Amino acid sequence: MAETEYGVELPNGDVHWGTALGRPITTPEARKTFLEIVQNTAREIGYPEDEFVGRYKWRTRDIEVSLKPWQLTDPSALPIEEPEAEPNV
C-alpha cells in the first residue's frame, strides 16, 4: 500500500516534508494555510505576490507502507549496537 506525502520546496532548494517553516503541511487545510502565510508575507514585505509565491513549490513522494507486525524485540527495528572497543594495553 502506498501513501502520498506532501512537502514544500523552499526558494533555497531545500524540501521539507510534513512541516515547513514551523507549520504543518500534512492536510489540504494546512497547505492552504501555508499558502496564505506565504501570500501575506509577500504583501507585508512589498514583494510582488505572484513572484514571491512562485519561488515555492509543492512536492510529493509515495511512501510504501507495510503493515507487517513485528515483535518489539526484533533486531531489524532496533539501532545497530557497535561492539565496544578493546582498551589499548
N, CA, C and O atoms as a MOPAC input file, in Angstrom:
PM7 MOZYME 1SCF
protein

 N      0.85700 1    -1.16500 1     0.00000 1
 C      0.00000 1     0.00000 1     0.00000 1
 C      0.90900 1     1.23500 1     0.00000 1
 O      1.84100 1     1.32100 1     0.80000 1
 N      0.64000 1     2.18200 1    -0.89000 1
 C      1.44100 1     3.40700 1    -0.97200 1
 C      0.64400 1     4.57900 1    -0.41300 1
 O     -0.57800 1     4.64600 1    -0.54900 1
 N      1.35700 1     5.48600 1     0.21100 1
 C      0.76900 1     6.68600 1     0.79100 1
 C      1.51500 1     7.87600 1     0.21000 1
 O      2.74300 1     7.85600 1     0.12100 1
 N      0.78300 1     8.91300 1    -0.18400 1
 C      1.41700 1    10.10400 1    -0.73200 1
 C      1.68900 1    11.09300 1     0.38100 1
 O      0.80900 1    11.41400 1     1.17900 1
 N      2.92900 1    11.57300 1     0.42200 1
 C      3.32700 1    12.57000 1     1.41100 1
 C      3.61600 1    13.87800 1     0.67800 1
 O      4.24500 1    13.88300 1    -0.38000 1
 N      3.15100 1    14.97500 1     1.24800 1
 C      3.36400 1    16.29300 1     0.65300 1
 C      4.52200 1    16.99400 1     1.33700 1
 O      4.72600 1    16.88700 1     2.54700 1
 N      5.26500 1    17.70900 1     0.52500 1
 C      6.34400 1    18.53800 1     1.02600 1
 C      6.32100 1    19.85500 1     0.28400 1
 O      5.55200 1    20.04600 1    -0.65700 1
 N      7.17600 1    20.75600 1     0.72300 1
 C      7.29400 1    22.03700 1     0.02700 1
 C      8.77100 1    22.29800 1    -0.22000 1
 O      9.61300 1    22.10900 1     0.65800 1
 N      9.06500 1    22.73800 1    -1.44500 1
 C     10.42600 1    23.13700 1    -1.79000 1
 C     10.54400 1    24.63400 1    -1.54300 1
 O      9.78900 1    25.43100 1    -2.10100 1
 N     11.49300 1    25.00200 1    -0.70600 1
 C     11.71800 1    26.40500 1    -0.37600 1
 C     12.55500 1    27.06700 1    -1.47100 1
 O     13.16500 1    26.37000 1    -2.28100 1
 N     12.59200 1    28.38200 1    -1.50800 1
 C     13.36900 1    29.07500 1    -2.53700 1
 C     14.84300 1    28.66900 1    -2.59000 1
 O     15.46500 1    28.77000 1    -3.64700 1
 N     15.41000 1    28.21400 1    -1.47500 1
 C     16.82000 1    27.81600 1    -1.48100 1
 C     17.02200 1    26.38100 1    -1.97100 1
 O     18.15400 1    25.89800 1    -2.01800 1
 N     15.93400 1    25.69400 1    -2.33700 1
 C     16.02900 1    24.33900 1    -2.86100 1
 C     15.80400 1    23.24200 1    -1.83700 1
 O     15.64900 1    22.07800 1    -2.20800 1
 N     15.78200 1    23.59000 1    -0.54300 1
 C     15.50900 1    22.58800 1     0.48800 1
 C     14.06100 1    22.12100 1     0.37600 1
 O     13.15900 1    22.92500 1     0.13800 1
 N     13.84300 1    20.82000 1     0.54800 1
 C     12.48600 1    20.27700 1     0.55500 1
 C     12.17400 1    19.81800 1     1.97500 1
 O     12.93900 1    19.06600 1     2.57800 1
 N     11.05000 1    20.27600 1     2.49700 1
 C     10.60700 1    19.91900 1     3.84000 1
 C      9.36400 1    19.05200 1     3.72500 1
 O      8.43800 1    19.36200 1     2.97500 1
 N      9.35900 1    17.96300 1     4.47800 1
 C      8.23300 1    17.02500 1     4.47700 1
 C      7.51100 1    17.10600 1     5.81500 1
 O      8.14700 1    17.10700 1     6.86900 1
 N      6.19500 1    17.17400 1     5.77200 1
 C      5.39600 1    17.18100 1     6.99500 1
 C      5.19700 1    18.55600 1     7.60100 1
 O      4.07600 1    18.93400 1     7.94200 1
 N      6.28200 1    19.30800 1     7.73600 1
 C      6.20200 1    20.68900 1     8.22400 1
 C      7.16900 1    21.54600 1     7.41300 1
 O      8.16600 1    21.05600 1     6.88300 1
 N      6.85500 1    22.81200 1     7.33000 1
 C      7.73900 1    23.75800 1     6.64900 1
 C      7.63100 1    25.09400 1     7.36200 1
 O      6.53300 1    25.57500 1     7.64100 1
 N      8.76200 1    25.67700 1     7.64900 1
 C      8.81300 1    26.96500 1     8.33600 1
 C      8.00000 1    26.92000 1     9.63000 1
 O      7.35900 1    27.89800 1    10.01300 1
 N      8.04100 1    25.75800 1    10.29300 1
 C      7.35200 1    25.59900 1    11.56100 1
 C      5.85200 1    25.37600 1    11.46000 1
 O      5.15500 1    25.38200 1    12.47400 1
 N      5.34900 1    25.17900 1    10.24700 1
 C      3.90800 1    24.99200 1    10.04000 1
 C      3.65000 1    23.59600 1     9.47900 1
 O      4.41900 1    23.12400 1     8.64200 1
 N      2.57800 1    22.92100 1     9.92600 1
 C      2.25200 1    21.62000 1     9.34000 1
 C      1.76300 1    21.79200 1     7.90400 1
 O      1.14000 1    22.80000 1     7.57000 1
 N      2.04700 1    20.80700 1     7.06500 1
 C      1.57400 1    20.83700 1     5.67100 1
 C      1.01000 1    19.46900 1     5.27600 1
 O      1.00400 1    19.11700 1     4.09700 1
 N      0.54100 1    18.70400 1     6.25500 1
 C      0.12000 1    17.32900 1     6.00400 1
 C     -1.30900 1    17.19000 1     5.48600 1
 O     -1.65900 1    16.14900 1     4.93000 1
 N     -2.13200 1    18.21000 1     5.65500 1
 C     -3.52700 1    18.13400 1     5.19700 1
 C     -3.78100 1    19.24700 1     4.18200 1
 O     -3.05200 1    20.23800 1     4.15000 1
 N     -4.81500 1    19.08400 1     3.35300 1
 C     -5.14600 1    20.16600 1     2.41600 1
 C     -5.39200 1    21.50200 1     3.11700 1
 O     -4.98800 1    22.55200 1     2.61700 1
 N     -6.05100 1    21.46100 1     4.26600 1
 C     -6.32300 1    22.69900 1     5.00700 1
 C     -5.02700 1    23.34200 1     5.49600 1
 O     -4.87800 1    24.56300 1     5.44900 1
 N     -4.09500 1    22.51900 1     5.96400 1
 C     -2.80800 1    23.03900 1     6.44100 1
 C     -2.00700 1    23.62700 1     5.27900 1
 O     -1.33500 1    24.64500 1     5.44500 1
 N     -2.07200 1    22.99100 1     4.09900 1
 C     -1.35900 1    23.53000 1     2.93300 1
 C     -1.97400 1    24.84800 1     2.47900 1
 O     -1.26100 1    25.75000 1     2.04100 1
 N     -3.31200 1    24.96000 1     2.58500 1
 C     -3.97900 1    26.23000 1     2.24600 1
 C     -3.50600 1    27.33100 1     3.19500 1
 O     -3.21600 1    28.44600 1     2.76300 1
 N     -3.43000 1    27.01300 1     4.48500 1
 C     -2.94600 1    27.98300 1     5.47300 1
 C     -1.50900 1    28.38000 1     5.17400 1
 O     -1.16100 1    29.55700 1     5.27100 1
 N     -0.66300 1    27.40600 1     4.81000 1
 C      0.72800 1    27.71000 1     4.47300 1
 C      0.78500 1    28.66600 1     3.27400 1
 O      1.54100 1    29.63800 1     3.28600 1
 N     -0.01500 1    28.38600 1     2.24400 1
 C     -0.07200 1    29.26900 1     1.07700 1
 C     -0.48800 1    30.67800 1     1.48900 1
 O      0.10400 1    31.65700 1     1.03600 1
 N     -1.49200 1    30.78300 1     2.33400 1
 C     -1.96100 1    32.10200 1     2.78500 1
 C     -0.86700 1    32.84300 1     3.55500 1
 O     -0.73100 1    34.06000 1     3.42800 1
 N     -0.09500 1    32.11500 1     4.34400 1
 C      1.00600 1    32.73800 1     5.08900 1
 C      2.06100 1    33.27900 1     4.12600 1
 O      2.55900 1    34.39000 1     4.30500 1
 N      2.39700 1    32.49400 1     3.11100 1
 C      3.39000 1    32.94000 1     2.12300 1
 C      2.85400 1    34.15700 1     1.36700 1
 O      3.59200 1    35.11400 1     1.13100 1
 N      1.58900 1    34.12400 1     0.99000 1
 C      0.98500 1    35.27400 1     0.29900 1
 C      0.99700 1    36.52100 1     1.18600 1
 O      1.33900 1    37.60900 1     0.72300 1
 N      0.62700 1    36.36400 1     2.45300 1
 C      0.61900 1    37.50100 1     3.38200 1
 C      2.02300 1    38.04800 1     3.58700 1
 O      2.21500 1    39.26100 1     3.67700 1
 N      3.00100 1    37.15800 1     3.66100 1
 C      4.38800 1    37.59900 1     3.82800 1
 C      4.81600 1    38.45800 1     2.64800 1
 O      5.45100 1    39.49700 1     2.82500 1
 N      4.46600 1    38.01900 1     1.44100 1
 C      4.80500 1    38.80200 1     0.24800 1
 C      4.21100 1    40.20500 1     0.32800 1
 O      4.88600 1    41.19400 1     0.04100 1
 N      2.94600 1    40.27900 1     0.71900 1
 C      2.29000 1    41.59300 1     0.81800 1
 C      2.94700 1    42.45600 1     1.89300 1
 O      3.15800 1    43.65300 1     1.70000 1
 N      3.26800 1    41.82800 1     3.03300 1
 C      3.85500 1    42.58200 1     4.15100 1
 C      5.22300 1    43.16600 1     3.80300 1
 O      5.56800 1    44.25200 1     4.27000 1
 N      5.99800 1    42.46200 1     2.99200 1
 C      7.33700 1    42.97700 1     2.66600 1
 C      7.35600 1    43.73300 1     1.34000 1
 O      8.41200 1    44.17700 1     0.88800 1
 N      6.17300 1    43.87900 1     0.71400 1
 C      6.07900 1    44.65400 1    -0.51500 1
 C      6.67600 1    43.95700 1    -1.72500 1
 O      7.09800 1    44.61800 1    -2.67300 1
 N      6.71500 1    42.63900 1    -1.70400 1
 C      7.25800 1    41.85000 1    -2.81400 1
 C      6.09800 1    41.46200 1    -3.71900 1
 O      5.01600 1    41.16700 1    -3.21200 1
 N      6.27700 1    41.44800 1    -5.04300 1
 C      5.17800 1    41.02300 1    -5.91400 1
 C      4.71500 1    39.61200 1    -5.52400 1
 O      5.50100 1    38.66400 1    -5.53700 1
 N      3.43800 1    39.49000 1    -5.18100 1
 C      2.91900 1    38.24400 1    -4.61200 1
 C      3.13900 1    37.03400 1    -5.52300 1
 O      3.61900 1    35.99900 1    -5.06200 1
 N      2.79500 1    37.15000 1    -6.81000 1
 C      2.94200 1    36.01500 1    -7.71800 1
 C      4.40500 1    35.56600 1    -7.82800 1
 O      4.70000 1    34.37200 1    -7.87400 1
 N      5.30000 1    36.53700 1    -7.87000 1
 C      6.72400 1    36.21400 1    -7.97800 1
 C      7.23300 1    35.54400 1    -6.69100 1
 O      7.98900 1    34.57500 1    -6.74300 1
 N      6.80900 1    36.07200 1    -5.55000 1
 C      7.24200 1    35.53300 1    -4.26000 1
 C      6.70700 1    34.11500 1    -4.06500 1
 O      7.46300 1    33.20200 1    -3.73000 1
 N      5.40300 1    33.93300 1    -4.27600 1
 C      4.78300 1    32.61600 1    -4.10800 1
 C      5.35900 1    31.62800 1    -5.11900 1
 O      5.51200 1    30.44600 1    -4.80800 1
 N      5.67600 1    32.09200 1    -6.30900 1
 C      6.22500 1    31.22300 1    -7.35000 1
 C      7.58600 1    30.63700 1    -7.01700 1
 O      8.04000 1    29.70900 1    -7.68600 1
 N      8.23800 1    31.16200 1    -5.99900 1
 C      9.54500 1    30.63100 1    -5.59400 1
 C      9.40300 1    29.37200 1    -4.73600 1
 O     10.39200 1    28.69000 1    -4.46800 1
 N      8.18300 1    29.06700 1    -4.30800 1
 C      7.89600 1    27.87300 1    -3.51400 1
 C      7.20400 1    26.85800 1    -4.41100 1
 O      6.44100 1    27.24000 1    -5.29900 1
 N      7.45700 1    25.57100 1    -4.19500 1
 C      6.83400 1    24.50900 1    -4.98900 1
 C      6.36500 1    23.38300 1    -4.07600 1
 O      7.05700 1    23.01500 1    -3.12700 1
 N      5.18800 1    22.83800 1    -4.36700 1
 C      4.75400 1    21.63000 1    -3.66700 1
 C      5.48800 1    20.45000 1    -4.26300 1
 O      5.75000 1    20.41500 1    -5.46500 1
 N      5.82100 1    19.48800 1    -3.42900 1
 C      6.44900 1    18.24200 1    -3.86500 1
 C      5.65300 1    17.09800 1    -3.25300 1
 O      5.07400 1    17.24800 1    -2.17700 1
 N      5.62100 1    15.97000 1    -3.92300 1
 C      5.00300 1    14.77700 1    -3.35500 1
 C      5.95900 1    13.60800 1    -3.50700 1
 O      6.80800 1    13.58300 1    -4.39700 1
 N      5.80000 1    12.65300 1    -2.62300 1
 C      6.53400 1    11.39700 1    -2.73700 1
 C      5.61600 1    10.28600 1    -2.24100 1
 O      4.80600 1    10.47900 1    -1.33500 1
 N      5.76400 1     9.13700 1    -2.85100 1
 C      4.96900 1     7.98500 1    -2.44400 1
 C      5.77100 1     7.15400 1    -1.46500 1
 O      6.91500 1     6.78600 1    -1.73100 1
 N      5.16300 1     6.86500 1    -0.33800 1
 C      5.77600 1     6.07600 1     0.72200 1
 C      5.10300 1     4.70300 1     0.71500 1
 O      3.87800 1     4.60300 1     0.79900 1
 N      5.90300 1     3.66400 1     0.61500 1
 C      5.36100 1     2.30300 1     0.67800 1
 C      5.12600 1     1.95300 1     2.14100 1
 O      6.04300 1     2.02200 1     2.96000 1
 N      3.90600 1     1.58100 1     2.45700 1
 C      3.52900 1     1.29000 1     3.83400 1
 C      3.37300 1    -0.21400 1     3.99300 1
 O      2.64700 1    -0.85900 1     3.23600 1
 N      4.05700 1    -0.76100 1     4.98100 1
 C      3.95700 1    -2.18100 1     5.28100 1
 C      3.27400 1    -2.33800 1     6.63400 1
 O      3.64400 1    -1.68700 1     7.61100 1
 N      2.29200 1    -3.19500 1     6.67400 1
 C      1.55800 1    -3.39500 1     7.92000 1
 C      1.93200 1    -4.72300 1     8.58500 1
 O      1.14700 1    -5.29600 1     9.34200 1
 N      3.12400 1    -5.19300 1     8.29300 1
 C      3.60600 1    -6.44900 1     8.86400 1
 C      3.87300 1    -6.27100 1    10.35600 1
 O      4.60600 1    -5.36000 1    10.74000 1
 N      3.29100 1    -7.12800 1    11.20900 1
 C      3.55600 1    -6.99500 1    12.64400 1
 C      4.93600 1    -7.54800 1    12.99800 1
 O      5.33700 1    -8.60000 1    12.50100 1
 N      5.64800 1    -6.83800 1    13.84900 1
 C      6.96400 1    -7.27000 1    14.32400 1
 C      6.94000 1    -7.32100 1    15.83600 1
 O      6.22000 1    -6.56400 1    16.48700 1
 N      7.72100 1    -8.20800 1    16.37700 1
 C      7.91300 1    -8.24000 1    17.81900 1
 C      8.73600 1    -7.01800 1    18.23000 1
 O      9.58300 1    -6.55400 1    17.46700 1
 N      8.49600 1    -6.51300 1    19.39800 1
 C      9.26300 1    -5.35300 1    19.87300 1
 C     10.74900 1    -5.65800 1    19.97000 1
 O     11.57700 1    -4.74900 1    19.90500 1
 N     11.08500 1    -6.91900 1    20.12400 1
 C     12.49800 1    -7.29500 1    20.27400 1
 C     13.16800 1    -7.60600 1    18.94000 1
 O     14.34200 1    -7.97600 1    18.92500 1
 N     12.46300 1    -7.46900 1    17.82200 1
 C     13.04900 1    -7.76100 1    16.50500 1
 C     14.23700 1    -6.84300 1    16.26900 1
 O     14.08200 1    -5.62200 1    16.29600 1
 N     15.43700 1    -7.41300 1    16.03500 1
 C     16.63900 1    -6.58000 1    15.87400 1
 C     16.58500 1    -5.63300 1    14.67700 1
 O     17.27700 1    -4.61500 1    14.67800 1
 N     15.78000 1    -5.94000 1    13.65500 1
 C     15.72400 1    -5.05800 1    12.48800 1
 C     15.02800 1    -3.73800 1    12.80300 1
 O     15.13000 1    -2.79100 1    12.02300 1
 N     14.33100 1    -3.65700 1    13.92200 1
 C     13.64100 1    -2.42300 1    14.30800 1
 C     14.42000 1    -1.62400 1    15.34400 1
 O     13.98400 1    -0.55600 1    15.77400 1
 N     15.57200 1    -2.14600 1    15.74000 1
 C     16.35900 1    -1.51200 1    16.80200 1
 C     17.66500 1    -0.96300 1    16.24300 1
 O     18.11400 1    -1.39900 1    15.18400 1
 N     18.27900 1    -0.01200 1    16.94100 1
 C     19.55000 1     0.52600 1    16.44900 1
 C     20.63000 1    -0.54500 1    16.47000 1
 O     20.62400 1    -1.45800 1    17.29500 1
 N     21.54300 1    -0.39800 1    15.54300 1
 C     22.67500 1    -1.32000 1    15.48300 1
 C     23.64200 1    -0.94000 1    16.58500 1
 O     24.08600 1     0.20500 1    16.67600 1
 N     23.96200 1    -1.91100 1    17.41600 1
 C     24.88900 1    -1.63900 1    18.51400 1
 C     26.30800 1    -1.91300 1    18.05300 1
 O     26.61800 1    -2.98100 1    17.52600 1
 N     27.14700 1    -0.94000 1    18.26000 1
 C     28.55900 1    -1.08000 1    17.90500 1
 C     29.25900 1    -1.85100 1    19.00800 1
 O     29.02200 1    -1.59400 1    20.18800 1
 N     30.12100 1    -2.79400 1    18.64200 1
 C     30.87500 1    -3.50900 1    19.67900 1
 C     31.80300 1    -2.53200 1    20.38800 1
 O     32.34500 1    -1.61000 1    19.77700 1
 N     31.97600 1    -2.75000 1    21.68500 1
 C     32.85500 1    -1.87400 1    22.45200 1
 C     34.29900 1    -2.08300 1    22.01200 1
 O     34.74200 1    -3.20800 1    21.77900 1
 N     35.00700 1    -0.98800 1    21.90700 1
 C     36.42500 1    -1.07900 1    21.50900 1
 C     37.22600 1    -1.66800 1    22.65700 1
 O     36.99800 1    -1.36700 1    23.82900 1
 N     38.16100 1    -2.50700 1    22.28200 1
 C     39.02800 1    -3.11300 1    23.30900 1
 C     40.03500 1    -2.05700 1    23.75100 1
 O     40.57700 1    -1.32900 1    22.91900 1
 N     40.28200 1    -1.97200 1    25.03400 1
 C     41.23300 1    -0.97000 1    25.52100 1
 C     42.65300 1    -1.30700 1    25.06400 1
 O     43.04800 1    -2.47200 1    25.01400 1
 N     43.39600 1    -0.27800 1    24.73900 1
 C     44.80500 1    -0.45700 1    24.37500 1
 C     45.60100 1    -0.68900 1    25.65300 1
 O     45.51700 1     0.08600 1    26.60600 1
 N     46.35600 1    -1.74400 1    25.65300 1
 C     47.13000 1    -2.06200 1    26.84700 1
 C     48.60100 1    -1.84000 1    26.61400 1
 O     49.40900 1    -2.05900 1    27.51700 1

